[in-house]
Amino acid sequence: MSFDPIPYDTFSAFIHFLSVFGSAMLLALIVCLIVGVITRGTKGITDVFMAIGDFFVQIFHLSCRRIWSLSVLTIRESLRQKILFVFIIFAVLFMFAGWFLSGAADRPDLQIQSYIDFVLKAISWLVIPIMLLLACWSLPEDIRLRTIHTVVTKPTYRIEIVMGRMLGFTLLGSVILLVMGTVGYIWINRQVPKSAQYQLVSKVP
């Protein structure tokens, strides 16, 4: 068995990305045209191309300051929705995890594997649903509280609102992952006995 690394062909990967992305955009355009014709007749075709033109106009007038302000607003609204409760659940899981994880003193590799599996599953089961719920509830909650009205009345493009939301959720999710990963790493190091610490070191095959 050979472990020699295979050089990564960046150009072929870029061409493949362009082909897949272009095919997806073409399919989306065809679907939009069909829906436009069905719902609005021939005027729907004009509306689709006008919307595409408006999109490129907004792209060339993006403001990083406005996007950052919207992302900060997104993070603040998420914190108001008690998202920090996920850290309490995470802490409770780690407090009582040692009671339910089977010990294997004679097989430290299996013991460490069970600890790592627990940490990874706990992070994924907590972070993914929380971020999905936040992303799904964000806009309806803004409409219900009428906070979206104060945003759209300002000189802000629609694409900036979307990008600001995406950036805010990305930063929030990254911070949560960083905190949980750090806590999980410390917890694993404390649970693994000194004699088995070498199992945590990555080895060259």
N, C-alpha and C positions, 0 to 999 in steps of 0.2 A: 504494500500500500504506500502510495506516494503522498507526502504532505507538502509538496512544493506548491506555493501559491500560484494561482492562474491570474495573469494580468487582466485587469478589468477594462473592457473596451468601452470607453466613455462615449465615443462618437456613435457607435451602434446603439448604445442605450439612449442617447439623445434622439436619434432618428426614430427609434421605437416609441419613445415618449411622444414625439410630434405626430406620428401616425395614429396612435391611440387617442391622443387629445383632439386631433383634427377630426377623426371619425366621430368622437363623442359630440363635438361641437356641430358637425354637420347633421348628425341625427337629431340633436336638440333643435336646430334650425328648422328641419323638416317637420318635426312634431309641432313646433310653434306656428309654422305656416298653416299646417292642416287645421289646428285648433282655431287659428285666426279666421280662416275661410269659413269654417263651420259656424262659428259664433257671430262673426261680423261681416261675412261675405268678402267681396274683393277689397273692402276697406281694411280688413284684417291684415292683409299682406303689407299694405302701407304702414299700418301701426307697428308691425313687427320690425320692419327696417328702420322706422323712426326710433323705436326703443333701442335698437342696436346702435344707431348713431348717437343717441343720448347717452348710452353707456360709455362710448369712447370719449365723448365730451367730458363726462364726469371723471374718467380716468386721468385726463390731462389737467384737471383742475383739483386734484386731491390735495388736501392739506394735512400734513402730519400732525400739526397741533390740534386740529379738530378731531382727528382719529384718536389721538392719545387722550384727549379730554373725554371722549365717549367711552374709551376703554376703562378709564378711571371711574367714570360713572357706573359702568357695568359691574366693576369689582365692588364698589360701595353698595350697590343695590343687592348684590349677591350676599354680602356680609349681613345686610339687614334681614335677609331671609333665613337667618340662623344656620348658614352653611357650616359654621364652626362646630356644630353638633357632631359632624362626622369625625372630628378629632376625639371627641369624648367616647364615641363608639369604638374608635380605633384603640384608645387607651384601655377601655374595659376589656376588649378582646385580648390584649397583651397581658393584662393583669391576671387573667384566668386561663391563658393558653397552656401554661405548664401543667395544669391539671388534666387536660384532655389529650395532650400529645404523648404518644407512647414512647417510653424510654427504651433505648437499646444500647446498654453500656458496652456490650460485647461487639456491637457493630456501630462505631461512631459515624461511619459514612451514611448509614441509614437514618441515624438520629439527626444529623445535620441536614440531610435531604428533606426530612419531614418539617424541620424548622423553616427552611427556605421556601418550601411549597406553601406553608401556612402564611408566611409574610406576603408572598406574591399574590396569593389568592385573596387575602384580606384587603390588600391595596386595590386590586382590580375590582372586587365586589363592592367596595365602598366608593371609589372614585368614579368609575364609569357610570353607575346609575345617578350619582349626584350631578355630574356634569351634563348628562342627558336631560335630567329634569330641569336643571337651571336653563339650559338652552331652549327647551320647549316652553317653559313657563315665562321666559323673559318678556317676549313681545306681548302676549296676552295680558300679563300683569301690568305692563306699561300702559296698555290701552285702558285697562280697568281703573288704574290710578290716575290716568290722564297725564302721566309724565312724558309720554311720547309726543303730546301736543306741544310741550315747551321745547322739544328738540327739533321737530320738523318745521316749526315756525322760524327758527334761526337759519342763517345762510349755511345750511349743511346739505350736502348731496346724499341721496339714498344709499349710494354705495359706501359712503363714509360711515353711515350708521351701521351697515352690515359689517364692514371691516373693523370698526371700533368694538362692536359686540364680539366678533371672533377673536380679536386681540385680547380683550378683557378676559374672556373665558379661557383662552390659551394661557395667559399669565397666571390666572387663578389656579387652573389645573396643574400647571408646572410647579407652583409654590407648594400646593398640597402634596404632589408626588415627591418633591424634594424633602419636605418635612417627614412624610411617612417613610420614605426610603431611608432617611437618616436614623429615625427611631427604630425601624426594623433592623438595620445593620447593627446598631448598638445592642438591641435586644438579643439578636443571634449570637453576638460575641460574648454576651453575659451568660447565655444559656449553655454554650458549648464549653466543655471542660478544657482546661489548659492542655491536657495531653492530646486533645483532638483538634487543636487550633490549626495545625498544619493542613487539615482537610479543607480549610477555607481559602487556601492559597491556590491560585490558578497555576496549572502545570502545563508545560509544553508536551504535546503527545510524542 
